[in-house]
Amino acid sequence: MSDTSLPVAFVDDDEDLRLANAQTLDLAGYACLPFASAEAALGAVTAEFAGVVVTDLRMPGMNGLTLFRELKKRDPDLPVILITGHGDIEQAVAALQEGVYDFIPKPYANERLLAAIARAGEKRRLVIENRRLRRAAESGAEATPLLGETLVMERLRRTIRQIAGAEVDVLVEGETGTGKEVVAQLIHDLSPRRAGPYVVLNCGALPEAMMESELFGHERGAFTGADRRRIGRIEHADRGTLFLDELESMPPALQVKLLRVLEAREVAPLGVNETRSVDLRVVAAVKVDLSDPAARGDFREDLYYRLNVVTLRIPPLRERREDVPLLFSHFLRRAALRFRREAPLLTPSLRDRLLAHDWPGNVRELVHFAERVALGLEPESEAPAGEGEGGLAERVARFEAGLLRDALARHRGDIQAATDELRLPRKTFYDKLQRHNLVPKDFR
């Protein structure tokens, strides 16, 4: 059964043939639109027509070839199928060179017509889908950097708009690569504090010995090597927003001091006795569910509850697979522009591949994949992981690729940790990564 959403404009001046073919198309599940003349069809088929046009070549007035040429001006990607008599074969072949999708010589079996329409319909659906994704990506990128049409993303954007103007600290939960910093930046940009500073500190990227000075600042002589005064990130964010990424990595001793900052809105730099008032909003991001004591570990419970006034959870891509083609289309166009290349179209096999993969590296992994596609480095024929059963070699390869992905995801792209877990020599590990088109930085 074909897709009932696909309309087929059938143009033929012979009423009996027109009605018979319309009945065939209706029974096959198509939405048939019969026209007795090319002029009538031309008045109804617009550039946004989402289906296929089938037209007889020889008709009084405007013939089928002229109709094709007029429709081509409106939309070069609209598939047109010509029905021809035996004496028109040479003309029909020439029409193929002009862009006619296919021609069917009379007399023809219904199966021949339906097969041609099915192929043309698949092409048309792909064109319409690419256009929709392009428009959605363009309009979405202008409205908000949080792209997505799923209900969970609509709710997330709505919640961000609701809380952005409120003077409340926010906790953002999400796996690596889901876009936590994008959410934090958006909260700042939509808030009354947008004119103030937006200060970022990655708690997982700093040694513990440096973190206290980075957060709270210090006076000259506060410790060995402190040869000048330094304003800490907290004080620097005064009248703005402080974004603390990977907060779960903050040492417990500093969590106590941060809790006081959140409660009293004052900071005490190293080397001074007095405190200084600060007016700031804190947005903290974590990769774990702090409501779960097992996942929370040594993270202070009182600090969690102090931050848990508003919690935003960003879903991983595997929980919103329907958004993956839209995101991919956006990143592909952006990559093609940067590399000065023509953006490839989203093909059915590529779409299947996007939807089949779990994307453990989430948006970050998808961005790098789009860049490789834009550069022509991803083989189109490669089947997505888990697609079909295949022979023993294919199954083993999929299993091996899955183990590599999981190890890289667990260790956030750390090569040494992944090779240690899998007990593989580094060269063997790199050979396998290349074989399965895996890039460690996609998982960081």
N, C-alpha and C positions, 0 to 999 in steps of 0.2 A: 504493500500500500504506500502511495506517495504522500508527500507532505501536503495536507489540505490547505495550508496557508499559502501555497504557491499558486498565484494566478497565471493562467495561460490565455493570451489573446489569440484567438483563432480567426483568421481572415480568409474568406472565400466567398465569391459571388454566387457559387452554386449552392442553392438553399438545401438541397437534399444532402450533399456532401458535408455542408457546414453543420447541419443538425445531427448527422450521423457521427461526425467526429466530436462534436460537443458532448454527445451522449457517452462516447468512449472515454473522453477525458473526465467527465463527471463520475463515471463508474470507477475509474482508476484513482479517484480521490483528489483530482485537481479542481480548482475553481475556474471553470472555463468562462471566458468572455467572448461570445461569438460576434463577429462583425461582417456585414455584407459587402463592405468596400474598404479600400485602403484609406480613403478620406475619413471615414467614420472612426477607424482605428487610430489614425493620427491625431484625431481630436481628443481621444480618451487616454492614450498611452503617453504619460509624462516622463520626465527624466527620473522621477522617483518611483517609477513602476517597478515593483519588486519581483516580477515574474519573467516569463518567456513569451516571445511573439512567434507564432507560426502563421505563415502567409503563403497563399498560392502566388505563383509568379505571374501568370497571365490573368489579368482582370481588366474590365473596361475602365477607362479613366486612368487613375494612377495605378501602375502595376506594382508587383511585390518588390522588385528591385529598387524602384524609386522610393517606396515606403521605407525600405531598409536604410537607404541613404539619408532620408529625412530623420529617421529615428537615431541614426548614428550621430547626427549633428547635436541631438539633444543629450545623448548618452552613448559614448563609444563602447561602453562595456555591456550594453543591453544585448543579450543573445537573440538573434533572429534566425529562424529555420525556414528555408524556402521549400515549397512543394512544387515540383516541376514535371512537365511532360517529357516524353522521350526526346523530342526535338529540341529541348532546352538544356540538355546536359552540359554542352560546351559553355553556354552562358552562365549556368549555375556554378561550374568549376571556376570561371573567371570571378564570379561573385565571392567565392571563398577567399580569393586573394584580396578582395576589398574588406573582408572582415565578417562576412556572413558566417554564422556559427556552423551550420550544416545544411545540406539539401537532401530531400527525399524524393526520388523519382516515382511517378505514378506507373502502375498501381502499387500500393504498398500495404503491408500487413499492419494491423494495429500495434503489434509488438514493436515494429520498427519505429513507428511514430513515438510510442511511449518511451522507448529506450533513448531516443534522441532528446526528448523533453527532459527525461530524468538527468541526463548528463548536463544539459544546458541549465537546468534548474539548480543543480549543485554549484555550478559556476556562478550563477546569479546570486544564490544565497551567500556565497563567499564574498562576492563584491559588496553586497549590502551590509554584511557583517563587518567587513573592513572599514567601510564608510562610517557605520555606527560607532565602532570603537574609536575611530579617529576623531569624530565629533565629540564623543564623550570624554576622550582623553584631553582634547583641547579645552573644552568648557570646564571640565573638572579641574584641570591644572590652573586655570585662571581663578576659579572660585575658591579652591582650597587644595593644598598639596596632598590631602588624604583622599586618594582616588578609590572608588569602589561603589558598586551599585547594589550590593547585598544589604539586607535589612540591618545586619549588625554594624556595618560601616555607616549607614544613615543614622542609626542611633548614636554612634560614637561622635559623628560630626555635630549632631543636634545637642548632645550633652556638653561638648566643648564650647559651643556658642552660649549655652545657658550658664556655664560656670566661669567663663572667661572674665566677665565683669565683676565677679564676686571676689572679695578679699579673703580667699580661703586657700590653704595649701593643698596640693594635689599629689596623689601617688599614682604613678603610671606603671602598670604591669604588662610585660610582654616578653616574648622570647627574643633572642638575638636576631637583629635584622628586621624586626617588625615595624620600626619607625617611631620609637619612643621619643627620640629627640625632635622629630617632626611635630609630634603632638605637643611637646613642651614649647617649641618655638611658636606654634599656632596659638596656644593659650596666651602667650605673651603678646603676640601681634594683635590679638583681638581684645586685649584688656586695656583699661585706662593707663596701664603702666607702659604702653608701647613706646612712648617717647623716652623712657628710662633705659638703663643698661640691661642687657640680657647676658648673664654671666654663666659660663658652663664649667663644671668641674667633673671629670671622670674619676670617681673614687677607686676604680679598679686599675687605673693606669699610673697611679702615683705610689712610690714607696711610703710605708707608714711613717717614716721619719720626716718626710717632707709634707705630708698631708695636713698636719696641724698648722704649720706655717702658711700653707696655701689657703686654708680655710679662714683662719683667724688673723693672720698677719703677725708682724712682730716689730718691735722697736729696735733701733740700733743698739748692739751690745747685748741683746736678749740671750744670745747663745754664741758659742764659738763659730765664727764665720759670718755672723750677722753684722756686716759692716755698714749697712744702711737700713733705713726704715722701709717696711714693706706693707702695703695695704692688702689685707686678705680678700678672698673672693666674696665672703659674706658682706664685708663693709663696702666693697666695690659695687655690690648689687643694690646698694641703698637707693630706694625709690624705683626699683626695677624688679627683675625676676632672677632668682638663682636656681639654676638647673643642676641637680646632683644626679649624675648618671651612675649606674651600678652601685647604688647606695648600700646594697647588701654586702659589699666589699669593705665598707668602712669599719675600722677597728672598734671594738666595744668601748674603749676609753674615750674615743672621739665622739661616739654616739651619745654619751652622757652630756658632753659639752654642746653638741648640736641640739639636743633636747632642750637645754636651757635657752639657747638662741630662739628656738621656735616658741617657747612659752613666754619668755620675757622680752623678746625682740631687742636684745642687746648683745654686744660682743665684747670680749676682753682679749685684746691682742697679747701675744707673748711679750713679757718684759714690762708690762704696765699693771698698775693696781686697780685703776678705775675701769668702768665699763662704758661703752659708747652705744647709744641708741641707734637702731637701724630700722628702716622702713622697707621691708622687702617681702616678696612672695616666694615661697619655696615650691618648686616642682621637682619631685624625686622619682627616679625610674629604677625599677628592679626587674630582674629576669626570673625571679622565683615568686611563688605565692606565699607572701608573708603571713597570711591567715592560717597557714598550715604549720604547726609547731615543728614538725619534722623538717620541712623545707626552710623554716626560719633559722634554725641552727642557733648561733650565738647572737643573732640580731635581737636587740632589746625589745621586749614586748611593749613597754611603755612608749618607746619611740614609734613603734608601728601604729599603736592606737592614736598617738598624737597626729600622725600623718594620714590616718585612715578616715579623715573627714569626707574626702571625695577620692574614690579610687576608679581609675579608668583602666580597663583591660583591653589591650589591642590583640585581636585574634591572629593566630598564625595563618599563613596562606592555605594550609591544608584544611582549615575550617571555613574558608570562603573561596573555594576553588573557582566559583563562577566569576570572581573578580580577576582571576589570573590573566585571561586574554586581554582585558581592558588595560591592566597595568603593563603587560608586556608590550602592547601596542604603543603606549605612551613612552616607555623606555626605549623601544626600538626606534621610534621617530627621533627621539632626543639623541640617541647614539648615532643614527645615520646622519643627522645634521652636524654633529661634532666631527664625525669621520669624513664628512663631505661625500656621502654615498647615497644612492637611492634606497629608501627603506623597502625591504622585501615585503610581499603580501603575506598575510596569515593564511597558510594553506590548511586543508583538513588534517593532514598528518601532523603538522606542527601544532595545531590546536589540540589534537588528541594527546600529543606529547606534553603540552603545557598542563592539561587537566589531569594526566595520569601521575605526574611527578608530585611528591609530597613537599618539596621545597623546604628542607630542613634549615637552610640558610635564609628562608623567607624573602623579603623584598630585596635584600642585598644580593642574594644569590640570583634572583630573577633579573636584576639590573645587569649583572655580569653576563648572564646567559644572553640577554638581549644585545649586549655589545658584541658578543661572539657571533651571533646571527647576523648582525649588521655588517660585520667584517667577513662574512662568508666562511666562518670557521666551524660551523655546526652542520654536519651532514644531514641533508633533508630526509634521507632514507632511513636514518636511525630510528628504530622503534622506541617508544617510551618504556621506561622500566615497568615491568609487570604486564606488558601488553602481550597476550597470547601465551601459549605454553612453549612451543618450539621444541627442538631436540635437546639432548643432554647438554651440549656445549652452550646453547643459548640460556638454558636454565642456570647453569653454573655461573655464567657471566653476569646474569642479573643478580644472583645471590652475592657474588663477590662485590659488585658495584654497591649493593645495599650495605654490606659490611663496611666498606670504605666510607660511604656517606655518613653512616651512623657514628663511626669513630671520629671523623672530622667534625661532625656536629657536636658530639659530646665534649671534645677538647677545643672547640672554637677555632679550628683550623691550625692548631699547634701540631706541626709535623712530627716533632720528637715524641710527643705524648701519644700520638696516633700510631706511630711505628712501634713504640714500646708495647702498646696494648695488643696490636696485631702480631707482634713478634716477627716483623719483617725487616730485612735490610733496607736502608734508605733508598738505594738505587732501585731495588725491586718495587718498593712502595711508589716511587715516582713513575716507574714504567706502567704500573697498574693505573695510576691516576690519569696518565696520558691516554691509556687504552679506553678508559671509561669517560673521558672528557670531564674530569673533575678538577676544580681549581681550589686549593686550600683557602685562599683569601675570600672565597664566596661564603665561607662558614664562620668568618671572624666577626 
